[in-house]
Amino acid sequence: MKSKVHHSIFNSTVIIAGLGYFVDIYDLQLFNIIGKESIMSPRGLAVSDPQLAQDLFDNNLFYWQMAGMLLGGLLWGILGDTKGRKSILFGSILLYSLANIANAFVTSIPAYQVIRFIAGVGLAGELGAAITLVAETMTKEKRGYGTMIVVTLGALGAVFAAVLKKYGGMLPFWGLENWQVSYLVGGILGLMLLLLRYSTFESQMFEKVLESKSVKQGHFYILFQNKSRFRTYIYCILIGLPVWYVIGTLVKLSPRFANNMGIPDGSIEPALCIMYCYLGLSAGDLLCGWLSQAFRSRRKVVIGYLLVNIAVILVYFFVKGISVSQFYLLSFILGCCTGYWALFVTIASEQFGTNIRATVTTTVPNFVRGAVIPIGVGFFYLLDQVKIPLVQSAAIVGAICYGLALYSIYNIQETFGKELDYSEQ
């Protein structure tokens, strides 16, 4: 299909990319929402030992998914720079849709691990390809709005997953439990989305590079051939660490932090914490994208978000005696000030040339997601092995994440309005 440049921020490419990311985030957070139910269900893993179920939920199975995203980020990124941005959208969404459907009928731990790994590989391709395609098919003055819409719409996928967990039993999937319905809905939505992909356009910048015989495409090692280029790549990854520190530690383990605030055990629903956090993330990404356009700067807005985020986390750590509804409100506020994900991925996309852009834009967010593994391992090591209290353990890990992010965003190049039609030599 012939490529074209979009001047409207509400064009088919942006909307379809946003819907794709909606399904992506739905599946990405689905395990955090219904994972424990599937582990303990007689129709699932049928794990009766509460401690084993908690360990599988906190670490094992979720880490398999994130490990898949690490591999998938590299795989889909290279394919995006060699085969095209549009083509990997088809492959990635087909893979995680089929994995979702298979996950509805899992009955053993090894099978669950493999399926979550495969789902992670599939999930890794969606965001990077979508952001790259939107950035390269919109004018440089408006592409910030386009990526803002994609991520804002996508963040609502987690909200839908939480709502479906509560009301999924009302859907006509006779004889299935809620967690099975949730997985099946994710798979069906993904397969339906494939039909819409045919109306998207390939990037004209990519087509131009494809026609050139002298430009190397999708060669990951290009990032390591130049010290400045490699340093910029590492900075792009480090900028995003706080987002998944908040999602993968503070929100995922919200009942523990609620208990630290004096809220009784069992009063907090993790699914609702994720829902309110992602509502905040959606609002935060919307505001963040608008601010970057208004101030004509990516760096200044991200620095502002990081500083506000630190202040809110201090409240999250040390406030006492709040109610359950106030805790959910705090989860929403935490999500709002963490909502610079769209800008973070846009910054990564704008730092590099067309022949390596999809590789960078796909690997960077997935390496950040994969960083949940060392972040989580570090947190639980301090908590369980070193016996440092909950808040202090989280504070130590958080200080490292935010310190690295602030240092990186301070040292990276400003890219607002940057011309992207060039290749890395």
N, C-alpha and C positions, 0 to 999 in steps of 0.2 A: 504494500500500500504506500502510496506516495506520502512523503513526510511534509510537514508544514510547521510554521512558527505560530504559536498561539499568542494572541494579544489579550484575550479575556481570561481572567483567573478562574472562571467557572466554565471550563471547557471539558470535553469528554475525557481527555487524558487525565486531567486532574481529578475529576469525580471518580472515574474508574480506578485510578491509582489509590484514591482515598478509601473506596469500598474494599479494594484488595487488602489494604493495610488494616481495615476494620476486621476482616476475617482473620488476618495474621495475628493481631493483638488478642482477638477472641481466643484463638487456640493457644497462644503463648501464655496467657494467664489462666487458661481453663484448668490446667493441672493444679495450680495453687488454689482454685476455687472448689473443685470437686475431687481432687486427688485422694484425699484421706477417705472420703466416702467410697471411692472405687477400690481402695486398698482393703478396707474392712468389710465390704459387701460380700455376702455369700455368692453373688453372681460375678464378683470380680476376683481379687486375690484371696479373699476369705481369711485375712490375717486377724487372728483373735487377740494376739498379744499387743496391748496398747503401746508399749515401748518400741516394739519392732515396727508397728504401723507408723509411729511418730518419726522414727529414724528414716524409714523409707520415704516419708513425705518431706521431711526437713532437708534431707541431703541426697540420698541415693538416686531416686527416679528423676528428680528435678535436674540433678547434675548430668544425668545421661542426656536429657533434652538439650541442655546448654552446651554439652560437648558436641552434639550433633550440629549445633548452630556454628560452632567454631569451624568445623570442617566444611559445612555448607556455605559459610561466608566466603571462604577461599574458592570453593568450587564454582558457585554461581557468579562471583565477581569476575573470575577469569573468563567464564563463558559469556558474560555480559559484554566484555570488551572484544571478544572474538566472534561471537555469533549474533550479538545484538541485544539491546536492552529489553525489547518487547518479547523476544523468544524465551528468555529465562523466566519471565512472569508466568508463562504457560507451564513450564516444567516444574517450577517451585510450588505453585499452588496445586497442581495435580498431585504431587508427591505428598504434601501435608494433608490434603483432603482425603486421600486414600488411607493414610496413616490414622487419621481421626476415626474413620469408619471402622478400621480394624481394632482401634483402641476400645471401642464400645463392647467388644467381645473377648477381651483379654482375661486370662484366668491363671497366669503364672508370672512370677517375678521376672525371670529371664525374658519372657515374651514382652512384658511391659517395658523393660529396659530397652530392648531392641526397637520397639515401636516408637517410644519417646525419642530415641536417637534419630530414627528415620524422620519423624515429624520435625525434629530440630533442624535436620539438614534441609528439609523443604521450606520451613519457616524462614531460613536465613536469606533466601533470595528476594523476598517480596519488597522490603523497605528500600534496600539499596537500588534495585532496578527502578522502582517507582520514583524515588527522588532524583536519580540520574536522568530518567526520561523526562520528568517535569522540568528540571533545571535546564535541559538542553533543548526543549521544545517551546520554552517561553522566553519572552524578552528579558534582558538582564535587569531591567527596572522593576519587573513584576514577578520574577521567579520566586522571591521570598514569600509572596502571598500564596503562590501555588503550593510550595512545600508546607506552608503553614496549614492550608486546608487539608492536605493529605494526612498529616499527623494528627490534627485536631479531630478529623472524622475517624481516623483509625483508633485513637484512644478510647472512643466510645464502645469499641468491641469488647473491652473488659467489662464495661457496665452491662452490656447485653448478656454476657456470660453469667454475671452475678444474678441478673433478673431471671434468666432461664433456669438457673439452679433452683430458684425459689418456686417457679411456676411451671417447670418443664414437665411435671407429672400430668399436667392438663392437656398436653399435646397427644395426638392420636398415635402414639407408638405403643401399641397394646402389649402389656406384659413386661415392658422394660422399665428399669429404674431411672431416676433422674439423671444420674451420672452417665448412663448409657445414652439417654436422649440428648444430653449436652454434646457428647462426642459426635453422635450421628448428625445433629443439626450443623455442627461445624463442618463436617465433611460435605454435606449436601449444599451448604452455602458456597463452599469453595468450588464445587463442580458447577454450580449455577453461574458463578462469577466468570468461569472460563468462557462462557458464551459471549460475555460483554467485552472480552479482551480483543475481539476481532475489530472493534471500532476504534482502537487506539492506533496512534501513528508512531513509526520508528523515528529515532532522532536523526535529523539531517546532518548534524555534526558527526555522528557515528558513521553514517553512510559515506561521508566525504573521506574519513580516515580509512574505511573499508576499501575504497577505490584506490587508495595510495599503496604502492608496493614498497615504499621505503620506510614506512612507519611500523614499528613493532607494536602489536596489540596484545593486551592482557598478559604481559610478561611481568609476573610478580616481582622478579628480581630487580626490575628497573627502580623500585623504591629503595633498594639498598646500594645502588651504584653511586649515589651522591649523598654526602653527609647532610647537607641542608634538606634534601628531599626526605631522607629517612627520619631526620629529627622532626620535620613537619608532620609526617605520618604518625609518629609516636605521640606527638602533642595532640593530634586529632583524637586518638584513642583515649588519652588521659582526661581530656575535657569531659567525656561522657561518664566517667566512673561514678560520680555522685548520684546520677539518675538511678543506676541499678543497685547502688548501695542502699538507697531509700526503698526501692521496690523489693529488692531481694532480701533485705535484712529487716529494716524498720517496719515495713508494711506486712511482709510475709509472716513475720513473727510478732504481729501486733498484739495477740493475746498476752504474751509475756510482758511487753512494755505496758499494756493496760493494767496488768496485775501489779507492776511496779508503781503505778500511779494510785493504787488503792482500789482499783475496780475488781470485784470478786471474780474468781475463775468461772469460766463458762458464760460470762455476761457479754463477751464480744464475739461477733461472728466474723471470721477472717474474710469471708466472701464480701461482706458489706464494707469492710475496711478497704479491700481492693477496689470495690465499686466507687466509693467516695474518693479514694485517691486518684483513680483514673478520670473521674469527673473533673477533679482539680487539674490533672495533667492536661486534659482537653482544653479547659479554660486557660490554663497557663500557656500552652502552646499557641493558642489563638492570640493572646495578648502579646506574647513574646515575638511572634512574627510581625504583628502590627508595629510594635515598638522598634524593631530593627529597621523597618521601612521608614518609620517616622524620624528616627534619629540617624538613618543612613549608616548604620554600624551594626555589625554582628558582635564584635568583641565587647563593646560597652554593655550591651544588654545581657550577655551571658555573665559577665562579671557581676552585674547588679543582681541577677537571679541567684548566683552562688552565695553572695553575701546575705541576702534575705533568707535563703535556704538554711544557712548556718544558724541564724537567729531563731528560726522556727524549730529546728532540731533541738536546740538548747531547751526550748519550752517543752518539747516532746520528752526530753530526758528528765527534766527536773520538776515539772508541774505535778502537784499532788491533789487528791480529793476531787477530781472532776467526775462528771456523770458520764454514762455511756453515750448519750447523744452529743455531749461536748467532745468526747474522744473521736467520734465519727466526724465531727466538724473539724477537729484538729487534723484528721487524716486527709480531709478535703483541702485544707490550707497547705498541708505538706505537699500534696500533689500539685497545687497551683504554683508554688515557688520552685518546684522541680521540673516544671513544664518548659524546658528549653531544648527538648529532644529534637524538634523540627529544626531549630537553628543549629544545633550541634551537627546534625547530619548534613545540613546545607553547607556549613563551613567546610566539612571534610570534602564534599563534592566539588566545591569551588577552589580548592587548593591545588588541584592537579589537572593535567591535560586530558584530552578526550580519549587517548589510546590507553589510559590506565584509570580513568575516572570511575567506571563501574566497579572495577576491582577494589578501589579505595572505598567508595561509597557503600559497598556491600560488606567488605571485611571489617571496616571500622566499627559500625554499630554491633556487629556480631562478636567481635573481640571484646567489646564492652560488656555485652550480655554474658559472654563466656567468663568474664572477670568475676561474675557472681561466684564462681567456684573458689578461686583463691580468697575472695572477700569472705565468703561463708566459712571456708575452712579456717581462715585466720580468726574469725569471730568465735567459732565454736572451740578452737584450740585455747584461746584466752579464757573463755567461759568455763569449759569443762576440764581442761588439763592444767592450766595455770591457776584456775580458781579465782579469776578476777570477776567481780560482780558484773551483772548484766549491762548496766549503763556505762560503766567504765570500759568494758570490752568493746561495746559498740562505739564509744567515743574515740578510742584509740584507732580502730579501723577507719572510722569516719574522718578523723584528722588527717590520715594518710591520703585518703581519696580526695578530700577537698583541697589539701595542700598541693597535690600534684595537678589537679584541675585548674586551680588559680594560677599556678606557675605557667602552665601550658597556654591558657588563653591569653595571658599577658604577653607571651613571647611569639604568638602566632600572627601571621599576616592578616590584616583586615581585607575582606573579600567582597564587601558590598559593591554591587555594580561592576564587578570584574568581568572582563570579556573571557568567555570559556572556549572559544573556537581556536584551540591550539593543541599541540601534541608535545609530550615529554620526549626529549631527545636522548 
